[in-house]
């Protein structure tokens, strides 16, 4: 009876925290977002001190654990984290060059990414324990097998990941993915597909993009087209290199693979859920373990976002690098007869630096172009100011080179799929 109580209560709290939107202070969002906003408004000094601590800990952590030089990527990322710490301190004390304090550079990174993400990950980690540790993952997984396995080549339980990312946040989704991956419930290939295919920006970020491009009048179309196209592209990338060639192996011995169910789904789903509840540690230990993992991920992510995100923004604003990259996409935008093909191509090229940059470039374009760029921004998923550093801070063995290739594939596939839809709508 206690197991049933834990399953029902913990799962309901988890569902409410991540998936139920409600209005508070004239803002409609999920509980986690409201908590982050409340802390930012009512305890700004605490948030600032916390961010400084996380930046310092994140920058020195690789050197304390002596992991900074285990390979070339680790060395580069460790140096970027030191740079991120320096940039963060300059921004917080208000000292530095004028270009750093441009509203679209330093303040944008600190206020729109660093502080919200830094507060969201550990809070989300606590509620995540309720969502994934008390049977809901196993219960839903049994019913979603007929969809997730043949379409996305991932277990049924990954459906929770997909929804958590789209409704909640890519950082929460990746935290969930990494947690389940380390439990041996995802193989390397499955975790990589989920991380690069489902961990897109939340609905909240989509609203910001829509507002920037004056697309709120078409919000329903924008949301549903983005959702369908993102998951359709994921179904394709899961079947091509490099994702298709990753090892289909668990990192935890033999792992804990999902039991394939063809009949008596409700009975087996209930049995799997109860087994999961019984084998989990006490609630307080579980919450502390998730909080610890959330803080470690936050430490790894924040200085990386600041340094890599800043580099991407500066390259986009002050150098012709993305003008050159744009010519890679020009044949596609020209062949698809998109208005302003070169402008659209540049907007697509900067999506790898930061998700909001493409929108800033096409604010004066046609509604058709705005819609295409907005959907591509969401469906591309991978960008250097946040998602890529977050993935690198997980235990999922994806390289930067592989993620850049997947980003390119997602941009081109999304462009090909969404353009005819946009022409029909507009």
NUVOTI-343955 format. One record per residue (C-alpha): residue number from 0; x, y, z. Coordinates in Angstrom, 3 decimals, padded with zeros to 6 digits, m for minus. Example, Ala and Ser with C-alpha at 12.3 -4.5 7.8 and 13.67 -1.06 7.14 Angstrom:
<nodes>
<node pos="0" px="012.300" py="m004.500" pz="007.800"/>
<node pos="1" px="013.670" py="m001.060" pz="007.140"/>
</nodes>
This chain:
<nodes>
<node pos="0" px="000.000" py="000.000" pz="000.000"/>
<node pos="1" px="002.920" py="002.357" pz="000.775"/>
<node pos="2" px="004.343" py="001.719" pz="m002.699"/>
<node pos="3" px="001.033" py="002.672" pz="m004.309"/>
<node pos="4" px="000.891" py="005.846" pz="m002.207"/>
<node pos="5" px="004.436" py="006.846" pz="m003.220"/>
<node pos="6" px="003.736" py="006.123" pz="m006.885"/>
<node pos="7" px="000.551" py="008.190" pz="m006.980"/>
<node pos="8" px="001.593" py="011.164" pz="m004.834"/>
<node pos="9" px="005.180" py="011.554" pz="m006.094"/>
<node pos="10" px="004.147" py="011.122" pz="m009.735"/>
<node pos="11" px="001.316" py="013.656" pz="m009.414"/>
<node pos="12" px="003.647" py="016.223" pz="m007.835"/>
<node pos="13" px="006.211" py="015.567" pz="m010.567"/>
<node pos="14" px="003.624" py="015.887" pz="m013.343"/>
<node pos="15" px="002.259" py="019.117" pz="m011.871"/>
<node pos="16" px="005.757" py="020.576" pz="m011.503"/>
<node pos="17" px="006.816" py="019.946" pz="m015.099"/>
<node pos="18" px="003.727" py="019.727" pz="m017.267"/>
<node pos="19" px="000.875" py="021.822" pz="m015.799"/>
<node pos="20" px="000.841" py="025.520" pz="m016.681"/>
<node pos="21" px="m000.944" py="028.051" pz="m014.492"/>
<node pos="22" px="m001.021" py="031.818" pz="m014.159"/>
<node pos="23" px="000.833" py="033.541" pz="m011.326"/>
<node pos="24" px="001.476" py="037.295" pz="m011.272"/>
<node pos="25" px="m000.042" py="037.573" pz="m014.765"/>
<node pos="26" px="002.461" py="035.057" pz="m016.150"/>
<node pos="27" px="001.391" py="031.662" pz="m017.456"/>
<node pos="28" px="004.026" py="028.952" pz="m017.043"/>
<node pos="29" px="004.925" py="025.760" pz="m015.157"/>
<node pos="30" px="005.720" py="025.603" pz="m011.432"/>
<node pos="31" px="009.494" py="025.405" pz="m011.949"/>
<node pos="32" px="009.535" py="028.555" pz="m014.074"/>
<node pos="33" px="007.400" py="030.396" pz="m011.497"/>
<node pos="34" px="009.827" py="029.354" pz="m008.728"/>
<node pos="35" px="012.818" py="030.616" pz="m010.723"/>
<node pos="36" px="011.060" py="033.919" pz="m011.453"/>
<node pos="37" px="010.010" py="034.316" pz="m007.810"/>
<node pos="38" px="013.576" py="033.774" pz="m006.585"/>
<node pos="39" px="015.005" py="036.151" pz="m009.185"/>
<node pos="40" px="012.553" py="038.907" pz="m008.207"/>
<node pos="41" px="012.457" py="038.441" pz="m004.428"/>
<node pos="42" px="016.009" py="037.310" pz="m003.704"/>
<node pos="43" px="018.265" py="038.893" pz="m006.375"/>
<node pos="44" px="021.221" py="039.212" pz="m003.993"/>
<node pos="45" px="020.999" py="035.536" pz="m003.057"/>
<node pos="46" px="020.804" py="034.562" pz="m006.744"/>
<node pos="47" px="023.849" py="036.704" pz="m007.564"/>
<node pos="48" px="025.928" py="035.217" pz="m004.725"/>
<node pos="49" px="024.815" py="031.711" pz="m005.736"/>
<node pos="50" px="025.787" py="032.350" pz="m009.380"/>
<node pos="51" px="029.258" py="033.554" pz="m008.306"/>
<node pos="52" px="029.737" py="030.416" pz="m006.181"/>
<node pos="53" px="028.664" py="028.165" pz="m009.060"/>
<node pos="54" px="030.970" py="029.972" pz="m011.515"/>
<node pos="55" px="033.956" py="029.667" pz="m009.156"/>
<node pos="56" px="033.241" py="026.024" pz="m008.330"/>
<node pos="57" px="032.629" py="025.183" pz="m011.994"/>
<node pos="58" px="035.903" py="026.770" pz="m013.084"/>
<node pos="59" px="038.072" py="025.024" pz="m010.449"/>
<node pos="60" px="036.194" py="021.676" pz="m010.368"/>
<node pos="61" px="038.100" py="020.102" pz="m013.328"/>
<node pos="62" px="041.421" py="021.009" pz="m011.673"/>
<node pos="63" px="040.378" py="019.790" pz="m008.221"/>
<node pos="64" px="039.182" py="016.457" pz="m009.655"/>
<node pos="65" px="042.222" py="016.362" pz="m011.984"/>
<node pos="66" px="040.027" py="015.730" pz="m015.040"/>
<node pos="67" px="041.012" py="018.929" pz="m016.873"/>
<node pos="68" px="043.723" py="017.241" pz="m018.963"/>
<node pos="69" px="042.290" py="013.771" pz="m019.642"/>
<node pos="70" px="041.861" py="014.656" pz="m023.348"/>
<node pos="71" px="042.002" py="017.641" pz="m025.721"/>
<node pos="72" px="038.312" py="018.484" pz="m025.331"/>
<node pos="73" px="038.647" py="018.493" pz="m021.533"/>
<node pos="74" px="041.613" py="020.856" pz="m021.716"/>
<node pos="75" px="039.783" py="023.250" pz="m024.046"/>
<node pos="76" px="036.572" py="023.163" pz="m021.997"/>
<node pos="77" px="038.486" py="023.701" pz="m018.742"/>
<node pos="78" px="040.144" py="026.794" pz="m020.216"/>
<node pos="79" px="036.778" py="028.053" pz="m021.455"/>
<node pos="80" px="035.405" py="027.646" pz="m017.924"/>
<node pos="81" px="038.204" py="029.814" pz="m016.525"/>
<node pos="82" px="037.388" py="032.449" pz="m019.140"/>
<node pos="83" px="033.699" py="032.137" pz="m018.251"/>
<node pos="84" px="034.506" py="032.778" pz="m014.581"/>
<node pos="85" px="036.411" py="035.939" pz="m015.517"/>
<node pos="86" px="033.602" py="037.187" pz="m017.766"/>
<node pos="87" px="031.008" py="036.465" pz="m015.098"/>
<node pos="88" px="032.886" py="038.413" pz="m012.440"/>
<node pos="89" px="033.300" py="041.398" pz="m014.786"/>
<node pos="90" px="029.565" py="041.402" pz="m015.569"/>
<node pos="91" px="028.499" py="041.072" pz="m011.941"/>
<node pos="92" px="030.810" py="043.851" pz="m010.642"/>
<node pos="93" px="030.020" py="046.098" pz="m013.630"/>
<node pos="94" px="033.599" py="046.532" pz="m014.821"/>
<node pos="95" px="034.845" py="045.824" pz="m018.326"/>
<node pos="96" px="034.901" py="046.972" pz="m021.957"/>
<node pos="97" px="031.837" py="048.676" pz="m023.457"/>
<node pos="98" px="031.185" py="045.867" pz="m025.953"/>
<node pos="99" px="030.770" py="043.398" pz="m023.080"/>
<node pos="100" px="027.957" py="045.497" pz="m021.622"/>
<node pos="101" px="026.058" py="045.810" pz="m024.895"/>
<node pos="102" px="022.465" py="044.763" pz="m023.955"/>
<node pos="103" px="022.599" py="042.024" pz="m026.624"/>
<node pos="104" px="025.895" py="040.580" pz="m025.324"/>
<node pos="105" px="026.886" py="040.375" pz="m021.639"/>
<node pos="106" px="023.601" py="041.421" pz="m019.977"/>
<node pos="107" px="021.684" py="039.152" pz="m022.368"/>
<node pos="108" px="023.819" py="036.130" pz="m021.450"/>
<node pos="109" px="023.658" py="036.845" pz="m017.720"/>
<node pos="110" px="019.950" py="037.718" pz="m017.429"/>
<node pos="111" px="018.424" py="035.426" pz="m020.066"/>
<node pos="112" px="020.647" py="032.363" pz="m019.708"/>
<node pos="113" px="023.059" py="032.225" pz="m016.767"/>
<node pos="114" px="020.737" py="033.216" pz="m013.924"/>
<node pos="115" px="017.589" py="031.349" pz="m015.111"/>
<node pos="116" px="019.474" py="028.177" pz="m016.069"/>
<node pos="117" px="021.642" py="028.300" pz="m012.946"/>
<node pos="118" px="018.605" py="028.448" pz="m010.656"/>
<node pos="119" px="016.428" py="026.115" pz="m012.728"/>
<node pos="120" px="018.740" py="023.072" pz="m012.894"/>
<node pos="121" px="019.069" py="022.313" pz="m009.142"/>
<node pos="122" px="015.409" py="023.122" pz="m008.407"/>
<node pos="123" px="014.389" py="021.006" pz="m011.385"/>
<node pos="124" px="016.648" py="018.205" pz="m010.167"/>
<node pos="125" px="014.754" py="017.977" pz="m006.878"/>
<node pos="126" px="011.358" py="017.706" pz="m008.553"/>
<node pos="127" px="012.891" py="015.396" pz="m011.142"/>
<node pos="128" px="013.425" py="012.821" pz="m008.385"/>
<node pos="129" px="009.651" py="012.670" pz="m007.918"/>
<node pos="130" px="009.004" py="012.393" pz="m011.642"/>
<node pos="131" px="011.454" py="009.613" pz="m012.513"/>
<node pos="132" px="012.133" py="007.609" pz="m009.350"/>
<node pos="133" px="008.717" py="006.394" pz="m008.288"/>
<node pos="134" px="007.407" py="004.341" pz="m011.177"/>
<node pos="135" px="005.991" py="006.910" pz="m013.615"/>
<node pos="136" px="008.815" py="006.419" pz="m016.111"/>
<node pos="137" px="008.290" py="002.658" pz="m016.164"/>
<node pos="138" px="004.484" py="002.928" pz="m016.212"/>
<node pos="139" px="004.329" py="005.309" pz="m019.186"/>
<node pos="140" px="007.175" py="003.516" pz="m020.947"/>
<node pos="141" px="005.167" py="000.317" pz="m021.367"/>
<node pos="142" px="002.354" py="002.173" pz="m023.152"/>
<node pos="143" px="004.660" py="004.307" pz="m025.329"/>
<node pos="144" px="006.754" py="001.398" pz="m026.650"/>
<node pos="145" px="004.690" py="000.952" pz="m029.851"/>
<node pos="146" px="005.420" py="004.588" pz="m030.755"/>
<node pos="147" px="008.884" py="005.456" pz="m029.439"/>
<node pos="148" px="010.737" py="002.269" pz="m030.432"/>
<node pos="149" px="009.733" py="002.028" pz="m034.130"/>
<node pos="150" px="009.666" py="005.800" pz="m034.773"/>
<node pos="151" px="012.636" py="007.142" pz="m032.788"/>
<node pos="152" px="014.596" py="003.952" pz="m031.963"/>
<node pos="153" px="014.367" py="004.822" pz="m028.258"/>
<node pos="154" px="012.597" py="003.118" pz="m025.309"/>
<node pos="155" px="009.006" py="003.958" pz="m024.431"/>
<node pos="156" px="010.218" py="005.641" pz="m021.240"/>
<node pos="157" px="011.939" py="008.329" pz="m023.351"/>
<node pos="158" px="008.494" py="009.837" pz="m024.036"/>
<node pos="159" px="008.736" py="011.482" pz="m020.611"/>
<node pos="160" px="012.058" py="013.018" pz="m021.698"/>
<node pos="161" px="010.538" py="014.427" pz="m024.857"/>
<node pos="162" px="007.643" py="016.096" pz="m023.045"/>
<node pos="163" px="009.826" py="017.350" pz="m020.164"/>
<node pos="164" px="012.119" py="019.128" pz="m022.614"/>
<node pos="165" px="009.382" py="020.654" pz="m024.750"/>
<node pos="166" px="007.218" py="021.808" pz="m021.848"/>
<node pos="167" px="009.928" py="022.420" pz="m019.279"/>
<node pos="168" px="013.489" py="023.104" pz="m020.381"/>
<node pos="169" px="016.353" py="021.536" pz="m022.326"/>
<node pos="170" px="018.468" py="021.697" pz="m019.154"/>
<node pos="171" px="015.862" py="019.709" pz="m017.208"/>
<node pos="172" px="015.437" py="017.302" pz="m020.118"/>
<node pos="173" px="019.185" py="016.680" pz="m020.330"/>
<node pos="174" px="019.410" py="016.277" pz="m016.568"/>
<node pos="175" px="016.695" py="013.623" pz="m016.840"/>
<node pos="176" px="018.416" py="011.947" pz="m019.799"/>
<node pos="177" px="021.770" py="011.810" pz="m018.020"/>
<node pos="178" px="020.183" py="010.448" pz="m014.843"/>
<node pos="179" px="018.367" py="007.642" pz="m016.677"/>
<node pos="180" px="021.455" py="006.949" pz="m018.832"/>
<node pos="181" px="023.618" py="006.467" pz="m015.740"/>
<node pos="182" px="021.002" py="004.116" pz="m014.298"/>
<node pos="183" px="021.587" py="001.887" pz="m017.328"/>
<node pos="184" px="018.120" py="002.434" pz="m018.789"/>
<node pos="185" px="019.388" py="004.039" pz="m022.028"/>
<node pos="186" px="022.160" py="002.797" pz="m024.292"/>
<node pos="187" px="024.781" py="005.225" pz="m025.608"/>
<node pos="188" px="022.950" py="005.546" pz="m028.930"/>
<node pos="189" px="019.535" py="005.960" pz="m027.297"/>
<node pos="190" px="020.829" py="008.653" pz="m024.915"/>
<node pos="191" px="022.479" py="010.495" pz="m027.814"/>
<node pos="192" px="019.284" py="010.396" pz="m029.907"/>
<node pos="193" px="017.268" py="011.722" pz="m026.963"/>
<node pos="194" px="019.802" py="014.435" pz="m026.059"/>
<node pos="195" px="020.103" py="015.766" pz="m029.622"/>
<node pos="196" px="016.545" py="015.077" pz="m030.734"/>
<node pos="197" px="014.226" py="015.930" pz="m027.864"/>
<node pos="198" px="016.105" py="018.456" pz="m025.705"/>
<node pos="199" px="014.851" py="021.533" pz="m027.500"/>
<node pos="200" px="013.974" py="024.869" pz="m025.953"/>
<node pos="201" px="010.876" py="025.109" pz="m023.785"/>
<node pos="202" px="007.551" py="026.687" pz="m024.651"/>
<node pos="203" px="008.699" py="029.751" pz="m022.698"/>
<node pos="204" px="011.631" py="030.273" pz="m025.080"/>
<node pos="205" px="009.309" py="029.740" pz="m028.038"/>
<node pos="206" px="007.053" py="032.536" pz="m026.781"/>
<node pos="207" px="010.060" py="034.888" pz="m026.685"/>
<node pos="208" px="010.958" py="033.978" pz="m030.282"/>
<node pos="209" px="007.348" py="034.427" pz="m031.411"/>
<node pos="210" px="007.114" py="037.820" pz="m029.696"/>
<node pos="211" px="010.400" py="038.968" pz="m031.230"/>
<node pos="212" px="009.159" py="038.080" pz="m034.724"/>
<node pos="213" px="005.538" py="039.252" pz="m034.234"/>
<node pos="214" px="004.279" py="035.702" pz="m034.727"/>
<node pos="215" px="002.005" py="035.477" pz="m031.680"/>
<node pos="216" px="m001.000" py="035.883" pz="m033.984"/>
<node pos="217" px="000.055" py="032.530" pz="m035.461"/>
<node pos="218" px="001.106" py="030.972" pz="m032.135"/>
<node pos="219" px="m000.908" py="027.741" pz="m032.503"/>
<node pos="220" px="000.546" py="027.054" pz="m035.942"/>
<node pos="221" px="004.050" py="027.916" pz="m034.770"/>
<node pos="222" px="003.837" py="025.638" pz="m031.718"/>
<node pos="223" px="002.348" py="022.573" pz="m033.414"/>
<node pos="224" px="004.431" py="022.820" pz="m036.592"/>
<node pos="225" px="007.592" py="023.161" pz="m034.457"/>
<node pos="226" px="006.587" py="020.150" pz="m032.353"/>
<node pos="227" px="005.786" py="017.893" pz="m035.314"/>
<node pos="228" px="008.753" py="018.962" pz="m037.444"/>
<node pos="229" px="011.225" py="018.650" pz="m034.540"/>
<node pos="230" px="010.180" py="015.077" pz="m033.792"/>
<node pos="231" px="009.974" py="014.155" pz="m037.492"/>
<node pos="232" px="013.552" py="015.356" pz="m038.014"/>
<node pos="233" px="014.618" py="013.368" pz="m034.940"/>
<node pos="234" px="013.115" py="010.218" pz="m036.457"/>
<node pos="235" px="015.292" py="010.789" pz="m039.556"/>
<node pos="236" px="018.568" py="011.712" pz="m037.804"/>
<node pos="237" px="018.239" py="008.626" pz="m035.581"/>
<node pos="238" px="018.698" py="006.538" pz="m038.737"/>
<node pos="239" px="021.690" py="008.277" pz="m040.319"/>
<node pos="240" px="025.338" py="008.856" pz="m039.391"/>
<node pos="241" px="026.602" py="009.768" pz="m036.816"/>
<node pos="242" px="023.760" py="008.771" pz="m034.458"/>
<node pos="243" px="023.019" py="005.504" pz="m036.246"/>
<node pos="244" px="026.636" py="004.364" pz="m035.843"/>
<node pos="245" px="026.949" py="004.973" pz="m032.099"/>
<node pos="246" px="027.287" py="001.928" pz="m029.850"/>
<node pos="247" px="024.014" py="000.399" pz="m028.740"/>
<node pos="248" px="025.548" py="m000.513" pz="m025.388"/>
<node pos="249" px="024.936" py="000.407" pz="m021.749"/>
<node pos="250" px="027.644" py="002.050" pz="m019.646"/>
<node pos="251" px="026.401" py="000.239" pz="m016.523"/>
<node pos="252" px="027.373" py="m003.428" pz="m016.945"/>
<node pos="253" px="024.394" py="m005.159" pz="m018.622"/>
<node pos="254" px="022.127" py="m002.177" pz="m018.054"/>
<node pos="255" px="018.445" py="m002.200" pz="m017.229"/>
<node pos="256" px="016.781" py="m002.518" pz="m020.650"/>
<node pos="257" px="013.080" py="m001.958" pz="m021.072"/>
<node pos="258" px="011.021" py="m005.152" pz="m021.150"/>
<node pos="259" px="009.299" py="m005.470" pz="m024.526"/>
<node pos="260" px="005.561" py="m005.844" pz="m023.919"/>
<node pos="261" px="003.030" py="m007.054" pz="m026.486"/>
<node pos="262" px="000.055" py="m007.927" pz="m024.274"/>
<node pos="263" px="m001.385" py="m007.249" pz="m020.790"/>
<node pos="264" px="000.128" py="m003.756" pz="m020.948"/>
<node pos="265" px="m001.736" py="m002.322" pz="m017.952"/>
<node pos="266" px="m000.843" py="m005.234" pz="m015.705"/>
<node pos="267" px="002.827" py="m005.216" pz="m016.706"/>
<node pos="268" px="003.043" py="m001.412" pz="m016.537"/>
<node pos="269" px="001.711" py="m001.492" pz="m012.967"/>
<node pos="270" px="004.109" py="m004.285" pz="m011.999"/>
<node pos="271" px="007.099" py="m002.391" pz="m013.448"/>
<node pos="272" px="006.070" py="000.796" pz="m011.626"/>
<node pos="273" px="005.710" py="m000.947" pz="m008.250"/>
<node pos="274" px="009.088" py="m002.635" pz="m008.698"/>
<node pos="275" px="010.708" py="000.737" pz="m009.371"/>
<node pos="276" px="009.154" py="002.244" pz="m006.220"/>
<node pos="277" px="010.309" py="m000.623" pz="m004.018"/>
<node pos="278" px="013.929" py="m000.564" pz="m005.252"/>
<node pos="279" px="014.484" py="003.177" pz="m004.765"/>
<node pos="280" px="016.263" py="004.648" pz="m001.710"/>
<node pos="281" px="014.370" py="006.662" pz="000.943"/>
<node pos="282" px="012.833" py="009.915" pz="m000.331"/>
<node pos="283" px="015.248" py="012.270" pz="001.460"/>
<node pos="284" px="018.290" py="010.389" pz="000.140"/>
<node pos="285" px="016.845" py="010.452" pz="m003.357"/>
<node pos="286" px="016.179" py="014.202" pz="m003.204"/>
<node pos="287" px="019.675" py="014.932" pz="m001.901"/>
<node pos="288" px="021.270" py="012.761" pz="m004.586"/>
<node pos="289" px="019.343" py="014.556" pz="m007.332"/>
<node pos="290" px="020.183" py="017.957" pz="m005.820"/>
<node pos="291" px="023.877" py="017.034" pz="m005.753"/>
<node pos="292" px="023.761" py="015.959" pz="m009.415"/>
<node pos="293" px="021.913" py="019.165" pz="m010.309"/>
<node pos="294" px="024.518" py="021.360" pz="m008.606"/>
<node pos="295" px="027.396" py="019.509" pz="m010.295"/>
<node pos="296" px="025.720" py="019.959" pz="m013.688"/>
<node pos="297" px="025.110" py="023.650" pz="m012.920"/>
<node pos="298" px="028.790" py="024.111" pz="m012.049"/>
<node pos="299" px="029.799" py="022.492" pz="m015.316"/>
<node pos="300" px="027.354" py="024.439" pz="m017.456"/>
<node pos="301" px="027.415" py="028.081" pz="m016.279"/>
<node pos="302" px="031.044" py="029.065" pz="m017.009"/>
<node pos="303" px="030.874" py="027.204" pz="m020.336"/>
<node pos="304" px="027.719" py="029.045" pz="m021.394"/>
<node pos="305" px="029.290" py="032.397" pz="m020.553"/>
<node pos="306" px="032.538" py="031.844" pz="m022.440"/>
<node pos="307" px="031.324" py="029.842" pz="m025.456"/>
<node pos="308" px="028.077" py="031.815" pz="m025.711"/>
<node pos="309" px="029.999" py="035.097" pz="m025.585"/>
<node pos="310" px="032.377" py="033.907" pz="m028.303"/>
<node pos="311" px="029.451" py="032.920" pz="m030.527"/>
<node pos="312" px="027.691" py="036.247" pz="m030.039"/>
<node pos="313" px="030.843" py="038.242" pz="m030.773"/>
<node pos="314" px="031.592" py="036.216" pz="m033.905"/>
<node pos="315" px="028.047" py="036.788" pz="m035.143"/>
<node pos="316" px="028.019" py="040.513" pz="m034.386"/>
<node pos="317" px="031.552" py="041.655" pz="m035.242"/>
<node pos="318" px="033.035" py="039.190" pz="m037.756"/>
<node pos="319" px="032.049" py="037.806" pz="m041.185"/>
<node pos="320" px="032.402" py="034.177" pz="m040.008"/>
<node pos="321" px="028.674" py="033.471" pz="m040.161"/>
<node pos="322" px="028.389" py="035.333" pz="m043.474"/>
<node pos="323" px="030.781" py="032.729" pz="m044.875"/>
<node pos="324" px="028.935" py="029.824" pz="m043.251"/>
<node pos="325" px="025.704" py="031.193" pz="m044.734"/>
<node pos="326" px="026.868" py="030.214" pz="m048.229"/>
<node pos="327" px="026.617" py="026.557" pz="m047.192"/>
<node pos="328" px="022.867" py="027.005" pz="m046.733"/>
<node pos="329" px="022.306" py="029.402" pz="m049.643"/>
<node pos="330" px="021.761" py="026.623" pz="m052.244"/>
<node pos="331" px="018.975" py="025.214" pz="m050.054"/>
<node pos="332" px="017.235" py="028.545" pz="m049.380"/>
<node pos="333" px="017.547" py="029.519" pz="m053.051"/>
<node pos="334" px="016.247" py="026.154" pz="m054.343"/>
<node pos="335" px="013.282" py="026.301" pz="m051.943"/>
<node pos="336" px="012.479" py="029.821" pz="m053.261"/>
<node pos="337" px="012.449" py="031.412" pz="m049.820"/>
<node pos="338" px="012.280" py="035.240" pz="m049.925"/>
<node pos="339" px="015.614" py="036.853" pz="m048.963"/>
<node pos="340" px="017.530" py="033.575" pz="m049.453"/>
<node pos="341" px="020.913" py="035.007" pz="m048.335"/>
<node pos="342" px="019.449" py="036.643" pz="m045.209"/>
<node pos="343" px="017.650" py="033.403" pz="m044.340"/>
<node pos="344" px="020.857" py="031.430" pz="m044.905"/>
<node pos="345" px="022.767" py="033.706" pz="m042.504"/>
<node pos="346" px="019.996" py="033.380" pz="m039.912"/>
<node pos="347" px="020.265" py="029.592" pz="m040.181"/>
<node pos="348" px="024.056" py="029.695" pz="m039.840"/>
<node pos="349" px="024.016" py="031.694" pz="m036.577"/>
<node pos="350" px="021.561" py="029.269" pz="m034.950"/>
<node pos="351" px="024.533" py="027.177" pz="m033.835"/>
<node pos="352" px="025.833" py="030.083" pz="m031.729"/>
<node pos="353" px="022.619" py="031.094" pz="m029.927"/>
<node pos="354" px="018.950" py="030.279" pz="m030.479"/>
<node pos="355" px="017.765" py="033.912" pz="m030.330"/>
<node pos="356" px="020.251" py="035.269" pz="m032.894"/>
<node pos="357" px="018.346" py="034.036" pz="m035.998"/>
<node pos="358" px="015.216" py="035.873" pz="m034.835"/>
<node pos="359" px="017.162" py="039.115" pz="m034.331"/>
<node pos="360" px="018.430" py="038.943" pz="m037.925"/>
<node pos="361" px="015.033" py="038.540" pz="m039.629"/>
<node pos="362" px="012.805" py="040.957" pz="m037.657"/>
<node pos="363" px="012.206" py="042.996" pz="m040.831"/>
<node pos="364" px="011.712" py="040.018" pz="m043.181"/>
<node pos="365" px="008.431" py="038.655" pz="m044.558"/>
<node pos="366" px="006.125" py="036.643" pz="m042.299"/>
<node pos="367" px="006.928" py="033.561" pz="m044.367"/>
<node pos="368" px="010.661" py="033.949" pz="m043.730"/>
<node pos="369" px="010.119" py="034.709" pz="m040.036"/>
<node pos="370" px="008.022" py="031.559" pz="m039.611"/>
<node pos="371" px="010.613" py="029.342" pz="m041.330"/>
<node pos="372" px="013.513" py="030.769" pz="m039.304"/>
<node pos="373" px="011.549" py="030.498" pz="m036.046"/>
<node pos="374" px="010.748" py="026.814" pz="m036.587"/>
<node pos="375" px="014.330" py="026.024" pz="m037.637"/>
<node pos="376" px="015.619" py="027.760" pz="m034.477"/>
<node pos="377" px="013.522" py="025.423" pz="m032.336"/>
<node pos="378" px="014.108" py="022.245" pz="m034.324"/>
<node pos="379" px="017.881" py="022.708" pz="m034.718"/>
<node pos="380" px="018.175" py="022.069" pz="m030.938"/>
<node pos="381" px="021.987" py="022.283" pz="m030.716"/>
<node pos="382" px="023.678" py="025.633" pz="m030.038"/>
<node pos="383" px="026.932" py="026.647" pz="m028.376"/>
<node pos="384" px="025.621" py="029.169" pz="m025.848"/>
<node pos="385" px="023.774" py="026.510" pz="m023.846"/>
<node pos="386" px="022.696" py="023.074" pz="m025.120"/>
<node pos="387" px="026.095" py="021.882" pz="m026.398"/>
<node pos="388" px="027.925" py="022.805" pz="m023.145"/>
<node pos="389" px="025.137" py="021.118" pz="m021.153"/>
<node pos="390" px="025.497" py="017.901" pz="m023.196"/>
<node pos="391" px="029.287" py="018.044" pz="m022.749"/>
<node pos="392" px="028.754" py="018.264" pz="m018.983"/>
<node pos="393" px="026.758" py="015.009" pz="m019.011"/>
<node pos="394" px="028.176" py="011.489" pz="m019.268"/>
<node pos="395" px="026.773" py="010.968" pz="m022.776"/>
<node pos="396" px="029.819" py="010.380" pz="m025.045"/>
<node pos="397" px="029.044" py="012.860" pz="m027.822"/>
<node pos="398" px="031.853" py="014.926" pz="m029.342"/>
<node pos="399" px="031.635" py="018.540" pz="m030.506"/>
<node pos="400" px="032.293" py="017.377" pz="m034.075"/>
<node pos="401" px="029.377" py="014.938" pz="m033.948"/>
<node pos="402" px="027.051" py="017.582" pz="m032.532"/>
<node pos="403" px="027.999" py="020.099" pz="m035.230"/>
<node pos="404" px="027.228" py="017.465" pz="m037.903"/>
<node pos="405" px="023.864" py="016.677" pz="m036.255"/>
<node pos="406" px="023.087" py="020.413" pz="m036.055"/>
<node pos="407" px="023.740" py="020.772" pz="m039.800"/>
<node pos="408" px="021.567" py="017.756" pz="m040.581"/>
<node pos="409" px="018.723" py="019.087" pz="m038.427"/>
<node pos="410" px="018.855" py="022.558" pz="m039.980"/>
<node pos="411" px="018.748" py="021.244" pz="m043.570"/>
<node pos="412" px="016.052" py="018.636" pz="m042.871"/>
<node pos="413" px="013.912" py="021.137" pz="m040.972"/>
<node pos="414" px="014.272" py="023.673" pz="m043.770"/>
<node pos="415" px="013.166" py="021.129" pz="m046.391"/>
<node pos="416" px="010.165" py="019.991" pz="m044.334"/>
<node pos="417" px="008.912" py="023.334" pz="m042.978"/>
<node pos="418" px="009.244" py="025.463" pz="m046.125"/>
<node pos="419" px="006.320" py="023.847" pz="m048.040"/>
<node pos="420" px="004.207" py="024.082" pz="m044.863"/>
<node pos="421" px="005.048" py="027.780" pz="m044.536"/>
<node pos="422" px="004.127" py="028.455" pz="m048.174"/>
<node pos="423" px="000.743" py="026.782" pz="m047.593"/>
<node pos="424" px="000.100" py="028.819" pz="m044.423"/>
<node pos="425" px="001.306" py="032.180" pz="m045.734"/>
</nodes>
